[in-house]
Amino acid sequence: MKANFTNPNEDLQAIREIMERSSKFLSLSGLSGIFAGGCALIGAAIAWFFMLESGRISLVDYLRSPDKLSNSEMGFYLSLDLLLVLAFAVLGAILFSQRKARRAGQQFWTKTTQLVVVHLMIPLICGGIFALILLFQHNLMLVASVMLIFYGLSLVNAGKFTFSEIHYLGLTEIVLGILAGLFVELGLLFWTVGFGFMHIVYGTVMYYRHER
């Protein structure tokens, strides 16, 4: 009889993969990042070209005149634009990740998924409350900076439970948020880069590294 010899390196690799699947949320799809980035770019384009420029008043003028913004319909439409971008981005993340999990024969909603959601939402909710406080205080110049920084902290906080690209995306968002706080007149530009282009870049990297 011939003895069956196994490769120790292959066994260790298999064990590592099993442990990674059980401790990390690997159903997150890179396509969800690309979709979220596309939604952010569309939302920024609507805010800039169709709402602000059509009124012949720049975003900086609105931010420096909060009473004018709060007393006009423009504030409502800008808020609605932001909420729609957020809603479509979250919906896309859920749908694309569910599809990836289904194709891999994995369960989407697990204990690890719950950990990701909890660690993501804690800084995100705090940042949302802080942004609302700024809005109620008519201090609109730092809203873009606050959104980017707290969103980056959320990604860094949740990144330990999923792909490493999420961690580095969070660090990128934090840096962009700090720059948005230093150059407040470019807040919409940094917001567009952070929520738009960076999502597309990191989503593309994740897709080709983990799904192709």
C-alpha positions in Angstrom: 0.0 0.0 0.0 1.1 3.5 -0.8 1.2 6.1 2.0 -0.7 9.3 1.4 1.5 12.3 2.1 -0.1 15.7 2.3 1.7 19.0 1.8 2.0 20.9 5.2 2.0 24.2 3.4 -1.2 23.5 1.6 -2.8 22.3 4.9 -1.8 25.5 6.7 -3.1 27.6 3.8 -6.4 25.8 3.9 -6.6 26.3 7.7 -5.8 30.1 7.3 -8.5 30.4 4.6 -11.1 28.7 6.9 -10.2 30.9 9.8 -10.4 34.0 7.6 -13.8 33.1 6.3 -15.1 32.6 9.8 -13.7 35.8 11.3 -14.0 38.3 8.4 -16.9 39.6 6.3 -15.8 38.5 2.8 -19.1 39.0 1.0 -18.5 42.7 0.6 -18.4 43.3 -3.2 -16.1 45.8 -4.9 -19.0 46.5 -7.3 -20.8 48.1 -4.3 -18.0 50.6 -3.9 -18.0 51.4 -7.6 -21.8 51.9 -7.5 -21.6 54.1 -4.4 -18.9 56.2 -6.1 -21.1 56.6 -9.2 -24.0 57.7 -7.0 -21.9 60.3 -5.3 -20.6 61.7 -8.5 -24.1 62.0 -9.9 -25.3 63.7 -6.6 -22.3 66.1 -6.7 -23.0 67.0 -10.3 -26.7 67.7 -9.6 -25.7 69.9 -6.6 -23.1 71.8 -8.5 -24.4 72.2 -12.0 -28.2 72.0 -11.8 -28.8 73.5 -8.4 -26.0 75.9 -7.4 -24.8 77.2 -10.7 -28.3 77.5 -12.1 -29.0 79.9 -9.3 -25.9 81.8 -10.2 -24.7 81.7 -6.6 -21.7 79.6 -5.8 -21.6 77.0 -3.1 -19.2 79.2 -1.0 -21.7 82.0 -1.0 -24.4 79.7 0.3 -22.1 78.3 3.0 -21.1 81.7 4.1 -24.7 82.9 4.2 -26.4 80.1 6.2 -29.5 82.3 6.7 -30.0 82.6 3.0 -29.6 78.8 2.6 -31.9 77.9 5.4 -34.6 80.3 4.2 -34.6 79.1 0.6 -35.7 75.9 -1.1 -32.1 75.3 -2.0 -31.2 73.9 1.4 -34.0 71.4 1.2 -33.0 70.2 -2.2 -29.3 69.9 -1.2 -30.4 67.8 1.8 -32.6 65.7 -0.4 -29.8 65.2 -2.9 -27.5 64.0 -0.1 -30.1 61.6 1.4 -30.8 60.1 -2.0 -27.1 59.5 -2.6 -26.8 57.8 0.8 -29.9 55.6 0.2 -28.9 54.4 -3.2 -25.3 53.7 -2.0 -26.5 51.6 0.9 -29.0 49.8 -1.2 -26.3 49.0 -3.8 -23.9 47.7 -1.1 -26.5 45.3 0.2 -27.6 44.0 -3.2 -24.2 43.5 -4.7 -22.8 41.9 -1.5 -25.8 39.6 -1.2 -25.3 38.5 -4.8 -21.6 37.8 -4.2 -22.4 35.7 -1.1 -25.1 33.8 -3.0 -22.7 33.0 -5.9 -20.1 31.8 -3.4 -22.6 29.7 -1.6 -22.1 31.6 1.6 -24.6 33.1 4.1 -24.8 36.9 3.9 -26.1 37.8 7.4 -23.8 36.3 9.9 -22.3 37.2 13.3 -19.3 38.8 11.5 -21.7 40.8 9.3 -23.3 42.1 12.5 -19.9 43.1 13.9 -19.1 45.0 10.7 -22.4 46.9 10.8 -22.1 47.8 14.5 -18.5 49.0 14.2 -19.4 50.9 11.1 -22.4 52.6 12.5 -21.1 53.9 15.8 -18.7 56.6 14.4 -21.1 57.1 11.5 -24.1 57.9 13.7 -21.9 60.2 15.9 -20.7 62.0 12.8 -24.2 62.4 11.5 -25.4 63.9 14.8 -22.4 66.3 14.8 -23.2 67.3 11.2 -26.8 68.0 12.2 -25.6 70.1 15.1 -23.5 72.2 12.7 -26.5 72.6 10.4 -28.8 73.7 13.3 -26.0 76.1 14.4 -25.8 77.5 10.8 -22.1 76.5 10.7 -22.1 74.9 7.3 -18.5 75.4 6.3 -17.3 72.3 8.1 -20.1 69.9 7.2 -18.1 68.2 4.3 -15.1 67.9 6.5 -17.0 66.3 9.4 -18.8 63.9 7.0 -15.5 62.7 5.5 -13.6 62.4 8.8 -16.3 60.4 10.6 -17.0 58.2 7.6 -13.3 57.5 7.4 -13.2 56.6 11.1 -16.2 54.3 10.5 -14.3 52.4 7.7 -11.2 52.1 9.8 -13.2 50.8 12.7 -15.0 48.2 10.6 -11.9 47.4 8.4 -10.6 44.9 10.9 -13.5 42.6 10.1 -13.3 42.7 6.3 -10.8 43.4 3.4 -7.8 45.5 4.1 -8.8 47.9 1.3 -11.6 49.2 3.5 -9.0 50.2 6.2 -6.9 52.2 3.7 -10.0 53.7 2.1 -10.9 55.0 5.6 -7.5 56.5 6.1 -7.9 58.2 2.7 -11.3 59.7 3.7 -9.8 61.0 6.9 -7.0 62.8 5.1 -9.5 64.3 2.6 -11.7 65.4 5.5 -8.8 67.2 7.2 -8.0 68.9 3.9 -11.7 69.9 3.5 -11.5 71.5 6.9 -8.4 73.5 6.0 -9.7 74.6 2.6 -13.4 75.0 3.3 -14.1 76.7 -0.1 -13.2 73.4 -1.7 -15.4 71.3 0.5 -17.6 70.0 -2.3 -14.6 69.1 -4.3 -13.0 67.0 -1.5 -16.4 65.5 -0.8 -16.7 64.5 -4.5 -13.2 63.0 -4.5 -13.7 61.1 -1.2 -17.2 59.7 -1.7 -17.0 59.5 -5.5 -13.6 58.8 -7.0 -12.1 57.0 -4.1 -15.0 54.6 -3.8 -14.6 53.8 -7.5 -10.8 53.4 -7.2 -10.9 51.1 -4.1 -14.0 49.3 -5.4 -12.2 48.5 -8.7 -9.1 47.2 -6.8 -11.3 45.0 -4.5 -13.2 43.6 -7.5 -10.1 42.6 -9.5 -8.3 41.3 -6.4 -11.0 39.3 -4.8 -13.8 38.7 -7.4 -12.1 38.1 -10.7 
